[in-house]
């Protein structure tokens, strides 16, 4: 069987449609438990080290959290980052196995491919952000750039570099990983798996309509890239670079860390970034021959999933006996020629490991 990324849950042994729902409930349970631990850490810290944590409870009960405060920033970003260990624990509890199926069709994070995506994202974000600040903003009458350094600037930068990659990765694993594969297990067409998680991702951000549209554009393209490349790596890189860049700019006062409003211009900037990045990613994927589907050959006698009706991969000559038992002519695949006699080989089909990238 041949599986695209959104259908990978079905490639695991003993797949059942209801397991995704139970995994979600288990994930919520783990996430709440980890969140309680994090809150207790900050509360205890506010009593033990008031000079470091400040009056955390007073800050936490305000109407809106101030992300320019390092303590609140660490708590807010850390709270989102907790989704990653919670999901890992939920998948270890409920499956499917291997755990790495949520990462890519290779059953693991393809670190080489992830590394190739980083310079692509840095180049696109750098060019578009530079044009936005130096050309677009002045043309629209915006005030010139005026970076400021405060007593919290360095700490905010350090926190952004340490926590933001985990926070962005966590969101990708939940929305483009768990949710895409859960929906893909129920509905075969990839559009369902790409589009249905978008509203959940958008409403998790406290923005106006333009901001929500901006976030939705990112989510749609990230989901599409995940499906096209067979893994989360390209989406993770875009998310990490985007958020880390904005948080570092915010540490210098160049962006508003507490902004809740978007704009048509911001929407166009995001669309331009994701379009340029996607084009470069797909070009790189074709150039490197990136494997984007997972091939799993059923054991002899094991029923074939009727939902995924992709053909078996071409067999090598040494598997002639396996083909013969399943009623496939050896000459069809070059395994044997008429009159050549039986082909010796193992009696069990072993799926090849995908190439490491």
N, C-alpha and C positions, 0 to 999 in steps of 0.2 A: 504494500500500500504506500501511496505517496501523499504526504501531508504538508499543507501550508502551515504557517506559524499559528494562525488562529484556530486550526484544527488539531493542534498537538496534543490536547488532552485526550483525544480519541486514539492516539497512537500508543498510549500507555496500557499495559495489561489490566484487565478487569475494570475497564472504564464503565462508570454508571452516571447517568445524567444528574442524579440528585447529589452527587458528591460535591459539586461546585457550590451548591447552596449551603451545605453543611460546612464546607471550608470557609465560606463567608462568615457564618456565625462563629466559628472557632476563631477566625481572624479578629472579629470584633471583641471577643472575650480576651484574647491575648493583648490587643491594643489597649483596652481599658485598664488591664492590670499593669501594663508598662507605663501608661499615662499617670496612674496613681503613684507609682514609684517615682516618676519624674517630678510630679507636684510636691511630693514629700521631700525630695532632695532640695528643691528650691526653698520650700518653707523652712526646713531645718537650717539651710544655709543662711537664710535671712536672719535667724536668731543667733547662729554661731558666728557668722562673719557678716555683720551688718554693713561694714564698709565696702564689702564686695558685692553683696546681693541687694543692699538697700532694703526698703520696706516693700518686700515682694508682694505681700497680700494686698497692700493698698494699691500698688500698681496693677495687680491682676483684676481688681474689682472696678477699675475705671471703665467708662463707657467704651473707649477705644484704646487699644494697646499702642504704645509709642515704640515703633521699631528702631528709632534712633537711640533708644536706651539699650545698651548691650545686654543687660539682664533679660529684658523683655524679648529682645531679638533672639537670644539663645533659647529662651523658653518656647517662643512661637515656632522657630525653625526646627528646634529639637522635637517638638510635639509631632510635627509632620514626619520627621525622619523616623520616628518610632514605628511608622507603618511598615518599614522594611523588615525589621526583625519579627514583627508580629505576623507578617505574611509568610516569612520563612518558617516560623514555628507552625503556622497553620498548615502549610504544605507538607511539612515533615509529619504532621499528625494525620492528615487525610490523604496525602498523595496529590496528583499522580507522581510516580517515580519514573526516571530520575528527577530529582529536584530541579536540575538545570533546564528542564524542558520549558520552564517559564522564561528562561533567558533567551534561548534561541533554538533553532532546528538542530543544532549540533549537540544539544543537551548540556550546554555550559555557556558561560560568557566567552565570546570569541574576542579575546583581548587584542589580538593582532588587528582584527577588523575595527574594533573600537578605537585603537590608536590611529588608524588611518583616517577616521572621521574627525579627530580633534583638530588637525590643521585646517580642514575644510570649514568647520564651524568658526574657528577663530578668524579665518580670512573673510568669510561672508559677514559675520557680525562686526568685525573691525571696519570693513569698508562701508557698510550701511550705517553704522553708528556714526562714523566720521562724517559722512555726507549729511546725515541728519543734523548733527550738532553744528557743522561748519557751513553748510549750504542751506538746508531746508529751514532750520529755525530762524536764521537771520532774514531769509526771504519772507517769512511769516511775521516778522517783527518781534521775535522773541529776544529777550535780553541776552547779551553775550555771556559766554561761560565764565564763571567766577568761582573756581574751586576754593573751598575753605577747609582748614584743618583745625579740629577741636581736640579736646582731651580724650574723646572717645573714638576718634577716627581710626587709629591704629588697631584698637581692640575690635572694632566692627569689621575691619578688613580681615583680621585673623579669624574671627568667627565665621565670616562669609566663606573663606577658603576652606575651613574645616567642616562646617556643617551643611553648607549649601549643596555640595555634591551628593551627600547622603539624602538630603531632603528631596532633591530633584529625582534622584534614582528611585527613591521610595514611591514617588507619585507615578513614575513610569511603570514600575513593577505592579502597582495596584491597578491603574487605569488602562495601560497598554499591555499589561501582562495578564494578571489574573482575570480581569473583566473581559478582555478580548477573547481569551481562551475559553472562558466559561460560556460566553455567548456563542463562540464558534463551535462549541461542542453541541449546541442545540440547533443552531441555524448555519447552514453550509455557506451561504454567500458571504464574502468578506465584508461587504458594505454594512451588514448588520453589526458585525464585531467592531468595525471602525467607528460607526456613527452612534450607536446606542450608549456607549460610555461617556460621550461628549457632554451631555447635560449635567451628569453627575460631577464631572471634572470642573465644569464652568461654575456651578453654584457653590463650589467649595471656595471660590474667590469672591471677596467682597468688593465687587465693581459695579459701575453703572452699565447701561446697555452697550456702550462702545467698548468698555473694558471686557465685558462678557463675550462680545463678538471677537475681540482680539484673542482672548484665551481659547475660544472655540476653534478659530482658524489654526492656532498652534496644535490643538488636540487632534483635529482632523488630519493634518499633514503628518503629525507624529505617528498616528495610528496607521496611516497609509504607508509610511516609510517602514514601520515595523513589519507590516505584511509583505511588502515588496522585498525587503532585505532578509526576511526570515529571522528577525531577532530584534531585541530592544536596544542594541548598542547605539545605532544612529540617533534614535530618539533621546536616549539618555544624554549623549554628548550635546545635542542641541539644547536640551533643558538645563543642563549644568552650566553651559557657557552663557546662556541667556540670563539665568537667575544670578549667577556669580558676578557677571558684568554689571547688572543693574544694582546689586547690593554694594559693590565696591564704588560705583559712581555715587550711590546714595551716601556712602561714608564720607565722601568729599562734598556733599551737598549739591551734586550735579543732577540728581534725580530725587524725587520725593518718595521716601521709603513708606510713607503712610498714605500714599495716593489711593483713592478709590474711584477715580474717574479716568476713563479712556478718552480717545478722540479719533475722528476719522483719519487723521494723519498717522497716529500711532497704529491704527489698523492696517494702513497701507504699508507702513514700515515692517510690521510683522509679516505681512503677506509677501513682501519683497525678500525678506530674509529667508523665510521657509521655502520659497520657490527657488531661490539661488542655491540654497544648501541642498535641497532635494535633488536638483539637477546634478550637482557635483557628486553627491553620494551615489546616485544611480550610475553615473559615468565610471566612478571608481569601482563599483560592484561589478560592472561588466568587464572592466579592464583586468580585474583580479580573478574573475571567474568565481565569484562568491556563491556558495551553495545556499539556496533559499528555500529548499524543501527537505523534509525528512523522509527517507525511504525505510520502511519497515516491512520485511517479508514475513508473511504468516508461517508459523510452524506447520508441518504436514498434518492434515486433519483438522486444523483450527479453522473455524468458520470465518469467512471474509465479511467485514463490516459492509453492509449494503449501502450505507450512506456515502462512503468514499469509494467510488468505483474506478479509481485510477488503475491502470494496468501494472502488472508486476514488472520490475526492471529486467532488462536483458540479462540472461543468465550466461555465465561463463561455461566453457566446455566441460569442466569437471563436475558440473551439477546435472549431467544428463540423466542419471537415475531418478533424481528428484522430479525432473520434467516428465519423464516417462510415467511415473506414478500418478501424476496429475493430468495425464492425457494430452500433453503438449508434444508435438512432433519435434524431434531433435533437430531435423533439418531446418525448422523455422528459425532457430537461433544459432545455427552453426555448431550445435552441440554434437551432432552426429550426422553423417551422410547416409543415404539409403544403402543398405547392404554392408555398412561398416561395422555392424555388431554393437553390442552394448558398450556404453562408456562407463568406465570405473569412476567412482567418486564417493563422497560421503553421503550418508543417508539422511543428513539433517542440514537444512538450509540455515546458513549463518549470515545475518545481515552485516554488510561491511560497515566499518566505522567511518563517519564523515571525515573528510580531510580537515586537519587543524588549520585555523586561520587566525 
